């Protein structure tokens, strides 16, 4: 089994991961602001459907809450594959991570516009994720040689 050597370029991976974490932080702030504007108190995760259909601010809050939750669901998978792929392919992994991040920003902005169908503009984020999955598979394969 070969030794794991972290290349100097792994700094790009760490920077991409850090930027992605800041994006999560920003989503949390945006969701909190939308919650406050809509007047949805804690501990309620969403405004009721009947309320959201009548009040655009509550609808926007529901959209913001859903995009934040969806991103939090995807983030561990993305993070693991980014870190694994970066061991062997730090520059390409970072580029795929940046691609994922930029497209998630597009996805989030589209969703939080109040028209959830606009989230489809960020669907290309999956290309970055699939690239990370492929590079991770290759990294694991080479480590097991």
C-alpha atoms as one frame of an Amber mdcrd trajectory, in Angstrom:
protein
   0.000   0.000   0.000   1.461   3.375  -0.988   1.933   6.143   1.513  -0.494
   9.024   1.433   1.434  12.140   0.524  -0.450  15.408   0.672   0.768  17.547
  -2.224   1.479  21.233  -1.761  -1.425  21.976  -4.112  -3.811  20.466  -1.538
  -4.056  24.042  -0.295  -6.439  24.651  -3.212  -8.683  21.904  -1.891  -8.633
  23.419   1.591  -9.419  26.870   0.153 -12.320  25.431  -1.861 -13.625  23.645
   1.213 -13.350  26.865   3.233 -15.211  28.870   0.586 -17.904  26.189   0.541
 -18.268  26.413   4.323 -18.618  30.200   4.056 -21.352  29.629   1.474 -23.214
  27.477   4.025 -22.825  30.222   6.603 -24.225  32.749   4.120 -27.205  30.489
   3.374 -27.938  30.311   7.088 -27.909  34.099   7.340 -30.187  34.477   4.313
 -32.601  31.910   5.705 -32.613  33.649   9.092 -33.348  36.993   7.459 -36.156
  35.447   5.409 -37.561  33.846   8.592 -37.543  37.189  10.366 -39.149  39.001
   7.407 -41.866  36.342   7.187 -42.481  36.309  10.927 -42.141  32.542  11.210
 -41.176  31.820  14.824 -38.917  29.065  16.062 -39.243  26.065  16.382 -41.293
  25.919  13.170 -39.224  24.741  10.236 -41.647  26.087   7.616 -44.651  28.355
   7.258 -47.874  26.421   6.757 -48.805  25.870   3.116 -52.002  27.891   3.432
 -50.047  30.829   4.923 -47.288  30.612   2.290 -49.864  30.667  -0.520 -51.243
  33.956   0.834 -48.037  35.667   1.963 -45.118  35.997  -0.499 -42.653  36.524
   2.381 -43.639  33.216   3.912 -43.290  31.543   0.509 -39.795  33.031   0.098
 -38.898  31.802   3.582 -40.059  28.276   2.722 -37.929  28.368  -0.421 -34.896
  29.629   1.516 -35.375  27.006   4.211 -35.660  24.211   1.650 -32.585  25.254
  -0.330 -30.568  25.497   2.874 -31.692  22.028   3.959 -31.002  20.582   0.517
 -27.517  22.069   0.561 -26.876  20.715   4.057 -27.994  17.285   2.819 -25.516
  17.422  -0.079 -22.606  19.040   1.746 -21.211  15.959   3.548 -21.157  13.948
   0.314 -19.524  16.795  -1.591 -16.998  17.422   1.196 -15.899  13.810   1.511
 -15.367  13.410  -2.217 -13.586  16.777  -2.445 -11.139  15.779   0.289 -10.514
  12.281  -1.092 -10.143  13.401  -4.713  -7.799  16.178  -3.621  -5.217  13.714
  -2.341  -4.332  12.602  -5.863  -5.827  15.365  -8.003  -5.724  18.558  -5.925
  -6.034  21.079  -8.740  -8.732  19.181 -10.641 -10.613  18.406  -7.434 -10.524
  22.057  -6.465 -11.754  23.069  -9.912 -14.614  20.551  -9.686 -15.396  21.846
  -6.199 -15.469  25.447  -7.391 -17.742  24.374 -10.251 -20.076  22.677  -7.736
 -20.020  25.735  -5.480 -20.729  28.285  -8.219 -23.594  26.216  -9.559 -25.007
  25.736  -6.040 -25.014  29.523  -5.694 -27.001  29.747  -8.943 -29.295  26.968
  -7.663 -29.835  28.782  -4.361 -30.523  32.166  -5.891 -32.980  30.638  -8.310
 -34.795  28.776  -5.560 -34.885  31.769  -3.209 -36.378  33.964  -5.934 -39.739
  32.513  -4.911 -39.957  30.533  -8.122 -38.475  27.141  -7.196 -38.365  26.045
 -10.828 -35.514  28.540 -11.323 -33.294  26.254  -9.243 -32.853  24.124 -12.369
 -30.338  26.686 -13.639 -27.862  25.330 -11.082 -28.302  21.658 -11.920 -24.871
  21.621 -13.550 -23.431  21.420 -10.037 -23.811  17.670 -10.405 -21.095  17.650
 -13.077 -18.646  18.858 -10.445 -19.905  16.287  -7.949 -19.676  13.434 -10.460
 -16.152  14.549 -11.327 -15.229  14.424  -7.630 -16.771  10.968  -7.322 -14.730
   9.723 -10.287 -11.488  11.233  -9.001 -12.192   9.788  -5.542 -12.667   6.339
  -7.023  -9.365   6.657  -8.848  -7.627   7.881  -5.684  -8.942   4.960  -3.645
  -8.005   2.503  -6.400  -4.413   3.782  -6.483  -4.141   3.743  -2.698  -5.176
   0.093  -2.648  -2.555  -0.930  -5.214
